[in-house]
Amino acid sequence: AVWYNYEPGSTFKIVTAAAAMEEGVVSNNDSFYCRGGMQVADHFIGCVTAHGSQTFAEVVKNSCNVGFMTIGLRMAKDRFYHYIDSFGFGKVPGLGLPGEEQGIVMPVTSVGPVEQANISFGQGIAVTPMQMISMVGAVANHGVLLRPQIVREMRDSDGNLVRSFSPEEVRQVVSQETAHQLATLLEGVVSDGTGRNAQIPGYRLAGKTGTAQKIEEGRYVSNKHVASFIGFGPVDNPRLACLVLVDEPQGAYYGGVVAAPVFKRVMEDSLRY
């Protein structure tokens, strides 16, 4: 959780959406058209399918790369990087455990349109699970990033309180309004999008699927993936966030098929508790 570097794929679209909404470059009424890919400079970057005409909410629900590249490129790269930095990527989360990694974020000076388009859908950036769970926790916490902690309190052998730890706010990354709107969009992913396999009857959950190709010898390979699902709930009163990573699944490899059902089973028991 603290040292494993991986490309997040579409789960990182939460960051792109948050940044674009906060910067005012996208609204729920915006329309997008996906032909199955998009030309960016001298590169054609593909989408999983041709989604056709979509609203912004449908872009999020369908996890459309074209839509996310479009809104990612609407932002000045410095502004996009401001949110990547503010959510805690490219730096150690400060949990205090040994071996914490900071992920791999390309220097902003090396980022051109193609790199910015790739990062907007979670490719060309490496993160740790702890960074991702902190990020989605910030969305659940009304836009406030908290420092991750694993100990609530310490007691001596007689049960006397020695030390307690309170939640520590790092910064307000996005406004409360943006966080709430984004939570509603991510709820749509679970109720009617790529994350339907994460649904739990009786609970409103928000989440995002991710399927990332792995890199070998500097190239993306088509037969090795990291499938993931990240989310939180209940949306109206968030209590728990959960990230499921499946490294190199065999057979089916989409996050919505492989990781979302695990999220459902973990959250189902935990939310009841």
N, C-alpha and C positions, 0 to 999 in steps of 0.2 A: 504493500500500500504506500510506502514512503519512498521507495527507490526505483520501482519499475517504470522505466520510460517507454511510452507507447504513443502511437499516433491515434488521437481520439476519434477521428472520422466524424460522423454526423452528430455525435453528442456535443461537439464543440460549436455546433450551430446555435446553441443556446447563447453563447457569448456574442456571436455575430448579431443575433436578433436583439439581444439586450442593448448592444452598442448602437445599432441602427435606430432602434426605437427611442433611445435616450437622445440621440443626435437629431432626431426628427426627420430622418431621410426616408422613412417608410411609415405607412399608416395602414390600418386594416382595410381601407378602401382601394389600395393599390392593386393593380392587376399585372400579372406576369404571363409570359408565354414560353413554354418549354418545348423545343423541337427535339429533345433528346441529347442536347449538348449546346455549347456556346463557344464562339470564337473569341479568344482573349489574346490580343497582340498576334503573335505568329503561332499560337497553340489553339487546337480545338480540344476543349475539355468536356468530357461526356457526363451525362446523367444516367441514372439507372434505367430510365425509360423516357419516352416522350409524354410528358404530363399534359401537354396542351395548355389551354387557358386556365389560370388559377388566381384566386385571391391570395393575399399574404397569409391568411390563416390556413389556406389549403397548401401553400408552399411549405409551411411548418409541418402540417399533418402528413404530407406526402414525402417530406424530407428531400425536397427538390434541389439538387445542386445548382441548377441554372438560376433559380430564384435567389438562392443565398449568395451566389457569385455576384448577381446583379446588385443586391443591396450592400454587399461587402465593398464593391467597387464604387458605390455612391459616396462612401466616406473617404476623406483624406486619410492616407495611410497613418499619419501621425495620430489622428483621432482614434482610428481603429486600434492602434497599438496602445493608446492611453487606457482603453478598457481591458485589453489583454493583460496589461501590467497591473491595473487596479484590481482585477479578479485574482491576482496572485501568481500568474504564470511567469515562468522564467526566473523565479526566486524560490528559495526554500520556505515552506509554509511556517516553520518555527514551532513544530510540535515538541521538539526536544528529544526525539528518539535518534539513536545513531544511524548514520547512513542515509539521511534525508537527501533526496536529489531535487534539483531545481527545474528539471525538464530541459528542453532545447527550443529556444525561440530565436529565429533568425534575426540578426541586427536589422533595424528598420532601414538603415542605409542600403542594405542589400535587397530590399523588397521592391520589385517592379509589379506591374499589373498582373502578370501570371502568378507570381508568388502570393500576392494579396488575394487573388481569386481562389487559389488553392487553400490558403489558411482559412478563408471564410467558410469552407465546408470541412475543416478539420484535417487537412492534408498539408504536410510540410511544417508541422509543429509537433513537438513531443511533450507529453505531460505525464504527471504521476497520478495514480488513483486518488491520493490525498488532495491534490490540487483540484481535481474534478469534483470531488464530494464537497470541498469547501466552496467551490463556485456555485454549485446547485443549491447549497445551503444558503448562500447569499441571496439567491432569488427567492427562496422560501422565507427568509428573514427580512422581508420588505426592502431588499436591496442592500442590506448591511452584511459585509464580510466579517466573520468572526475568526479569531485564531483557533485552529483545531486543538482540542484537548482530549486526553484519554482518561484522566483521573478527576473525579468530582471532589473527593475528600480523602484524607488520610487519618486513620485512628490508631491509637496504641492498643496494646494487648488487653487493656481494661475497657476498651470501647470509647475512650475519651477522644474528642476531636483534637487532632494535632494541627491540621491545616486544611482549609477548604479552598477551592478554586472557583472563581466566578467567570461567567462568559466575558471574553475580552473582545471588544469591538476594534477592528482594524481600520475600517473606513466605510463610508457610504459610497457604494460603487455606482448604483443607479438609483433613481428616485423610487419612492414607494409606489407611485402610480405605474411606472414602467414595470416594476417587479410583479405587480398584481396582474397587469395586462398580459405579461409574458407567461405567468402561471396559468392563466385562462387558455392561452394558445397551446401550452404544453399539456393541459388537460384534454384538449381536442386530439392530441396525438394518441393518448391512451383510449379515449372513448370512441374515436372514429378514424384513427390513422394507423401509422406503421407500428404503433405500440399496443394494439388491441389485445395482444396476449398477456399484457400486464394488468388487465382489468380485474378488480376485486369487487364483487357485488356489495353494495352498501357503503363504498368508500369512493370519494372523489380523489383521483390520483393524477399527478402531472409527471410527464416523463419524455424521454427522447431515446430513440434507437441509434445505434452506431455500428457500421461495418467498415473496417479499414483494412486495406491491403498492407501486407508487411513488406519491408525493404530487405533485399539481399544483394550485397555487392553493389550498392548504390542505385538499384532499380526496384521498382514495385513488381512483385510477383503475383500472378493471378490465382495461385493455388494455396496461398497461406494468408489467413486473415485474423484479425482480432475483432470478435463480436462483443458488443456491449449494450447495456441499457442502464440509464441513470434516471432517477426520479425522486419524488418526495410526496408526502401526503399526511393527513388529508389536506386538500387544497385550501379549504376554508379555515383550518387551524393546524398548520403543519407541525408534526411531531417527529417524523423520521425521514431521513434521506438514505438512499441506498444506491450503490453502484455495483453492477455485475459485469465482470470481464471474463470472457472465454477466449483463451489464447489458442489459436490454431484449431478451431472446431473441425471435426471430420464430417463429411456429408454436407448437410445444411449449414450455412455460415452467416446468415443474416442476423443482426442483433435482435430484430423483432421476433425471430423464430427460435433462436438459441438462448439468448440472455433474458428476454422479457418474461418467459415462464418461470425462470428462477427468481427474478425480482418479485413476481406475484407470490410465490410460495413463501419467500422470506418475509415480505411485508405483511402477508395475510396473518401469519402467526404473531409477528411482532406488534402489529397494530392492535390485535385483539388483546395482547398482553398490556 
